[in-house]
């Protein structure tokens, strides 16, 4: 068993030790995080609208939203904006008005913390209010920092 | 003739709170507020393929704003696209949609605009890349004053009016032809037009449920959990989210009605 684990580590090692991720890879990962965030928000939205009876999943979704929200600040390093060979909907303003962007991300983090608190109460009305808070933070940020790609 | 007009304007009691809701849905502040500027004091740049146009100062400052205007001046501006001196406006100001605003709603809007704090802010010179005579010709071809023709179903009528006239959704979501005229047969079919490219929101494309629409218009969230960007946030936050539920429901009914 131990040998198997060691063999696994050896196999994994080259990937782990290779060069830092390329901007394109960072953007790809960013999309994965954003899509995940959206999926959990959609799940919560169905719960507060009574479109699913999986109300008990609210804490799981809210926790995921919170954890994902707290990674966002690290997913926009310099060089991952528009004008490169990879596709991104991120606007240049993220870097040209970076302090404001950081503030907007902070607002999402705070709102997502409240969402977890609300989900733990199990009270759908409270979840709905907190979900509105997170939604507002998502919307505020996208409004300024994201281009809508509708094709 | 004149007394009739006076009676007509006085008939509905202008209500600044109703005006605030209408102004929110019409998104007046979006184009009439500069980045970090005072609300409604103008200066926001709208960059179009016909030039860069700047929102004017809607606050009641007598020198630089609407302080010297009358309600009828606002009616002329919104529904005829002309200044108090009858100069035509560039249609970055969407009077092509507002032309069908009711006199009553203009009254509410006027009442609301009078409540704003006056701000001294000189209007920026418009930077059209076509000569003024082009605007004259364009108006001959593309702009005709129209009154609102009510639909038989009152709720559907309300929804259509809020979507097409007050909300002027089509100004971004409907494609334009070479001279910037909306292709009305492709209403809400999506447009690449700068400054705000906007998606196809026809019901047969979106396939959103009533609940999907309500979540979007109250919170800005789409069914996949994504949030609209590119200026749509203002429309939701300042407009559709603040509407009375019945108005939002009416809008949704119209937006979900199959396109002809």
Interface residues (C-beta under 8 A of the other chain):
Chain A: X34 X37 X38 X39 X40 X41 X42 X43 X45 X49 X51 X89 X131 X132 X135 X136 X138 X139 X140 X141 X142 X143 X144 X145 X146 X147 X148 X150
Chain B: X190 X197 X198 X199 X200 X211 X215 X218 X219 X220 X221 X223 X224 X225 X226 X227 X228 X229 X230 X231 X232 X233 X234 X236 X237
